[in-house]
Amino acid sequence: MRVMVKLRSVGISLADSRQVAEESAPGVVFAALLNHADKALGSDEDRDRAAAYRDALERESGDGYLRMIADLTEADPFYHYALIDNGKCSLLPELKDDAVSDDEEASAFVNLWAIAKTIATAAPRPLFTLLVPRSFRAA
């Protein structure tokens, strides 16, 4: 929903906003968690204990735990941009010169990682809460 609201606020049509949001939401969540964890991922635990748990998760699985929270598998790509062209949405890992043909009159590019940043930093509270198991012992 937050992706749709943000896209609507920059002038993307409702139909296009919905399509982009549906297709890009897991990647946007992943980008928010990966790049803005201090804002996007909270914990009810003591700050040091929560940080130690996140460090342990990162040592064990790299970004795997963030992918799990974002509902991405290891094989799922995440995209930086969305191209909206004639009612069709294409997700792109990067912008290339040939992303749009020379015959297209109008297209919209959306920087999904900028949207992730806006969502993560504007939220009044973290997007997700990391629960630290009672059995966890910080090293």
C-alpha positions, -999 to +999 in steps of 0.1 A: +000+000+000+028+024+009+044+019-026+010+027-042+005+058-021+040+071-029+036+065-066+002+083-066+018+112-048+042+117-077+015+116-103+015+080-114-020+068-124-039+045-100-038+016-124-001+020-130+006+025-093-012-007-085+007-027-111+041-014-101+033-019-064+022-055-069+052-064-089+079-045-070+067-046-033+090-075-021+121-057-037+111-024-023+107-039+012+141-057+007+158-024-003+143-006+027+155-033+051+190-036+034+197+001+031+177+016+060+176-011+086+179+014+115+145+028+104+128-002+088+137-029+113+130-024+150+131-047+180+114-047+214+148-058+228+176-038+243+195-021+214+227-040+220+210-074+222+190-067+190+222-055+172+240-087+183+212-108+171+211-091+137+249-095+134+245-132+142+218-135+115+240-118+090+270-140+098+248-171+094+228-161+063+241-129+048+211-110+036+190-142+037+171-131+068+162-098+051+151-117+020+129-139+042+112-108+058+107-093+024+093-125+010+121-129-016+138-162-022+175-165-029+167-169-066+143-139-068+159-108-083+152-074-068+150-044-090+161-007-087+137+007-113+103+003-128+095+015-163+058+023-170+051+024-207+017+023-223+001+007-193+027-020-190+052-022-161+087-036-166+111-040-136+147-032-143+179-039-123+195-009-139+188+019-164+202+013-199+201+036-229+179+011-247+153+008-219+128+027-241+125+026-278+130+058-298+093+055-310+078+059-275+064+093-268+060+090-231+073+067-204+077+069-167+108+057-148+104+050-111+134+047-088+122+019-065+151+022-041+144+059-036+108+049-028+121+024-003+141+051+014+112+074+015+089+047+030+115+036+055+125+070+067+090+086+068+073+057+087+064+067+122+076+034+135+097+005+120+081-014+092+090-047+109+099-059+144+126-084+148+119-108+176+150-120+194+146-156+207+149-160+245+175-187+238+198-163+220+230-156+237+252-128+225+288-139+219 
